[in-house]
Amino acid sequence: MHNLLSAPDEKVLQDVDYFIHCAYAKGDFELNVTGTKQLLEVSRKCGVKKNIFISSISSIENALSVYGKQKWACEKLFNKQTDLIIRPGLVLGNGGLFGQMREYLKTKQTIPLISGGNQPMQTVFINDLAECISTCIDKNLAGIFTIASEEKTIYKEFYTLLCSALNIKPKFVSVPYGLFYFMLSISESIGIKLPVSRENLLGLKQLKYVDTTEDLKKIGIKLKNASESLQALSL
């Protein structure tokens, strides 16, 4: 395991066939990009067969969030002819953003609906994601692959499914985007930690459905939809 804050140790990548990079330093754009560049330089020097970058479905050229911008900038460092870039949807597992969402609902059932809660959400069960990465390696695939369910689940519907899995009755509250962004700005400026941030809100605002049919066909895998994934997690 490598820390982006420290200089890469060549010994770590010697005699390594596949290098999977998913490290992320929250909120530090320069560190993420510079750290990724340094790791790639060492990887190529050590003759690693394939570099694999775990990006995000939010990675787009004109991303609003720092997270999306950072992922896009890191992607450009990889060789799309030989390397593999994975853009997963919302990963449903025991940690990450989904883990924060789940823990929040266990204590507070109030869910803000931004602009009606109609944003498209595409998910991927963590075990399915791991299988996709393994299959891509076995097939020696290269380029960019978006790994997310072909089924579009809107924001409100996803939270309804999650609350049902947790045996919780959701309480939806409609909040205008501008007002909610202002509230988050104030809370962050005075050090109050909330389960969501302005970064999350910016990412939510820019969510668009991505057709993953062809990418999943090339890999040869059928992903669980959001409902099936939540059932598999045994929440």
C-alpha positions as CSV (number, residue, x, y, z in Angstrom):
1,M,0.0,0.0,0.0
2,H,1.3,3.4,-1.0
3,N,0.7,6.8,0.7
4,L,0.3,9.6,-1.8
5,L,2.1,11.9,0.6
6,S,5.3,10.0,0.4
7,A,7.8,9.5,-2.4
8,P,7.1,6.2,-4.4
9,D,9.4,3.3,-3.5
10,E,10.5,1.4,-6.6
11,K,10.8,-1.8,-4.6
12,V,7.1,-1.9,-4.1
13,L,6.4,-2.3,-7.8
14,Q,9.3,-4.5,-8.8
15,D,8.2,-7.9,-10.2
16,V,4.6,-6.6,-10.2
17,D,2.4,-7.5,-13.2
18,Y,-0.6,-5.3,-12.5
19,F,-0.8,-2.0,-10.6
20,I,-4.2,-0.9,-9.4
21,H,-4.4,2.7,-8.3
22,C,-7.4,3.7,-6.2
23,A,-5.8,6.0,-3.6
24,Y,-7.4,9.3,-3.1
25,A,-6.5,12.2,-0.8
26,K,-9.8,14.0,-0.1
27,G,-9.9,17.6,-1.3
28,D,-6.2,17.9,-2.4
29,F,-6.3,18.2,-6.2
30,E,-2.6,18.8,-6.7
31,L,-1.5,16.0,-4.4
32,N,-3.8,13.5,-6.2
33,V,-2.6,14.4,-9.6
34,T,1.1,14.7,-8.7
35,G,1.0,11.5,-6.6
36,T,-0.6,9.6,-9.5
37,K,2.0,10.9,-11.9
38,Q,4.9,9.8,-9.7
39,L,3.4,6.4,-9.2
40,L,3.0,5.9,-12.9
41,E,6.6,6.9,-13.6
42,V,7.8,4.3,-11.1
43,S,5.4,1.7,-12.5
44,R,6.6,2.2,-16.1
45,K,10.2,2.2,-14.9
46,C,9.6,-1.2,-13.2
47,G,8.0,-2.6,-16.3
48,V,4.6,-3.3,-14.9
49,K,2.4,-4.9,-17.5
50,K,-0.7,-2.9,-17.0
51,N,-1.7,0.2,-15.0
52,I,-5.3,0.2,-13.7
53,F,-6.9,3.4,-12.5
54,I,-10.1,3.4,-10.5
55,S,-11.7,6.6,-11.6
56,S,-15.4,7.6,-11.2
57,I,-18.6,7.9,-13.3
58,S,-18.4,11.6,-12.3
59,S,-15.1,12.1,-14.2
60,I,-15.9,14.4,-17.1
61,E,-14.0,17.3,-18.7
62,N,-16.2,20.0,-17.4
63,A,-16.9,18.5,-14.0
64,L,-18.2,20.9,-11.3
65,S,-16.8,19.1,-8.3
66,V,-13.1,19.0,-7.4
67,Y,-13.5,15.2,-7.2
68,G,-14.7,14.9,-10.8
69,K,-12.0,17.3,-12.0
70,Q,-9.3,15.4,-10.2
71,K,-10.3,12.1,-11.6
72,W,-10.4,13.5,-15.1
73,A,-6.9,15.1,-14.7
74,C,-5.5,11.7,-13.4
75,E,-7.1,9.8,-16.3
76,K,-5.2,11.9,-18.8
77,L,-1.9,10.6,-17.3
78,F,-2.7,7.0,-18.3
79,N,-2.1,5.5,-21.8
80,K,-5.5,4.5,-23.0
81,Q,-4.0,2.1,-25.6
82,T,-2.4,-0.1,-22.9
83,D,-3.7,1.0,-19.5
84,L,-7.2,0.4,-18.1
85,I,-9.4,3.1,-16.6
86,I,-12.5,2.0,-14.6
87,R,-15.3,4.5,-14.0
88,P,-17.6,2.9,-11.4
89,G,-21.0,4.2,-10.5
90,L,-22.0,4.6,-6.8
91,V,-20.2,1.6,-5.2
92,L,-22.6,-0.3,-2.9
93,G,-20.4,-1.8,-0.2
94,N,-19.5,-1.4,3.5
95,G,-17.6,1.9,3.2
96,G,-17.1,5.0,1.1
97,L,-19.9,7.4,0.2
98,F,-22.5,4.7,0.4
99,G,-21.4,3.7,3.9
100,Q,-21.8,7.3,5.0
101,M,-25.3,7.4,3.5
102,R,-26.3,4.2,5.3
103,E,-24.9,5.4,8.7
104,Y,-26.7,8.7,8.4
105,L,-30.1,6.9,7.8
106,K,-29.6,4.7,10.9
107,T,-29.9,7.8,13.1
108,K,-31.7,10.4,11.0
109,Q,-34.4,9.6,8.5
110,T,-34.8,13.1,7.0
111,I,-33.7,13.0,3.4
112,P,-33.3,16.3,1.5
113,L,-34.7,16.1,-2.1
114,I,-32.7,18.5,-4.3
115,S,-34.7,19.7,-7.3
116,G,-37.3,17.0,-6.7
117,G,-34.9,14.1,-6.3
118,N,-35.0,13.2,-9.9
119,Q,-31.3,12.9,-10.5
120,P,-30.3,9.6,-12.2
121,M,-28.2,7.3,-10.0
122,Q,-26.3,4.3,-11.3
123,T,-24.9,1.8,-8.9
124,V,-22.5,-1.1,-8.8
125,F,-22.3,-3.9,-6.2
126,I,-18.7,-4.0,-4.8
127,N,-18.3,-7.7,-5.6
128,D,-19.5,-7.1,-9.1
129,L,-16.9,-4.3,-9.5
130,A,-14.1,-6.6,-8.2
131,E,-15.2,-9.3,-10.7
132,C,-15.2,-6.7,-13.6
133,I,-11.7,-5.6,-12.8
134,S,-10.5,-9.2,-12.6
135,T,-12.2,-10.1,-15.9
136,C,-10.7,-7.0,-17.6
137,I,-7.2,-8.2,-16.5
138,D,-7.8,-11.7,-17.7
139,K,-9.0,-10.4,-21.1
140,N,-6.2,-7.8,-21.3
141,L,-8.6,-5.0,-21.9
142,A,-7.4,-1.4,-22.2
143,G,-9.1,1.9,-22.4
144,I,-12.0,3.5,-20.5
145,F,-14.8,1.3,-19.1
146,T,-17.8,2.7,-17.2
147,I,-19.0,0.0,-14.7
148,A,-22.5,0.7,-13.5
149,S,-25.9,-0.8,-13.7
150,E,-27.7,-0.2,-17.0
151,E,-30.8,0.4,-14.9
152,K,-31.4,4.1,-14.1
153,T,-32.7,4.6,-10.5
154,I,-33.6,8.2,-9.6
155,Y,-32.3,9.7,-6.4
156,K,-35.6,9.5,-4.5
157,E,-36.3,5.9,-5.6
158,F,-32.8,4.8,-4.5
159,Y,-33.2,6.3,-1.0
160,T,-36.6,4.6,-0.8
161,L,-35.0,1.2,-1.6
162,L,-32.2,1.8,0.9
163,C,-34.6,2.8,3.7
164,S,-36.7,-0.3,3.0
165,A,-33.6,-2.5,3.2
166,L,-32.8,-0.8,6.6
167,N,-36.4,-1.1,7.8
168,I,-36.7,2.7,8.0
169,K,-39.5,5.0,7.0
170,P,-38.0,7.8,4.9
171,K,-38.9,11.4,5.5
172,F,-38.3,13.4,2.3
173,V,-38.0,17.2,2.5
174,S,-37.8,19.2,-0.8
175,V,-35.0,21.8,-0.7
176,P,-34.0,24.2,-3.5
177,Y,-30.5,23.5,-4.8
178,G,-29.3,27.1,-4.1
179,L,-30.6,27.1,-0.5
180,F,-29.1,23.8,0.3
181,Y,-25.7,24.8,-1.2
182,F,-25.8,28.0,1.0
183,M,-26.6,25.9,4.1
184,L,-23.7,23.6,3.4
185,S,-21.4,26.6,2.8
186,I,-22.3,28.0,6.2
187,S,-21.9,24.7,8.1
188,E,-18.5,24.0,6.5
189,S,-17.2,27.5,7.2
190,I,-17.9,27.1,10.9
191,G,-16.7,23.5,11.1
192,I,-20.0,21.6,11.4
193,K,-19.7,18.2,9.8
194,L,-22.7,17.0,7.9
195,P,-23.2,13.6,6.0
196,V,-23.0,15.5,2.7
197,S,-20.8,18.3,1.5
198,R,-20.8,21.0,-1.2
199,E,-18.7,18.6,-3.2
200,N,-21.4,15.9,-3.0
201,L,-24.0,18.4,-4.0
202,L,-22.0,19.6,-7.0
203,G,-21.6,16.0,-8.1
204,L,-25.3,15.4,-7.7
205,K,-26.2,18.4,-9.7
206,Q,-24.2,17.2,-12.7
207,L,-25.4,13.5,-12.6
208,K,-26.4,12.2,-16.0
209,Y,-27.3,8.7,-17.2
210,V,-24.5,6.8,-18.9
211,D,-25.3,4.0,-21.2
212,T,-23.0,1.2,-20.0
213,T,-24.4,-1.5,-22.3
214,E,-21.4,-1.8,-24.7
215,D,-18.8,-1.6,-21.9
216,L,-20.4,-4.4,-19.9
217,K,-20.9,-6.5,-23.1
218,K,-17.1,-6.2,-23.9
219,I,-16.3,-7.4,-20.3
220,G,-19.0,-10.1,-20.5
221,I,-20.7,-9.5,-17.1
222,K,-24.3,-8.8,-16.0
223,L,-24.4,-6.4,-13.0
224,K,-26.9,-6.5,-10.2
225,N,-29.3,-3.5,-10.2
226,A,-29.6,-1.3,-7.1
227,S,-32.3,-3.4,-5.5
228,E,-30.4,-6.7,-6.0
229,S,-27.2,-5.1,-4.7
230,L,-28.9,-3.9,-1.5
231,Q,-30.3,-7.3,-0.9
232,A,-26.9,-8.9,-1.5
233,L,-25.4,-6.6,1.2
234,S,-27.7,-7.9,3.9
235,L,-28.0,-4.5,5.5
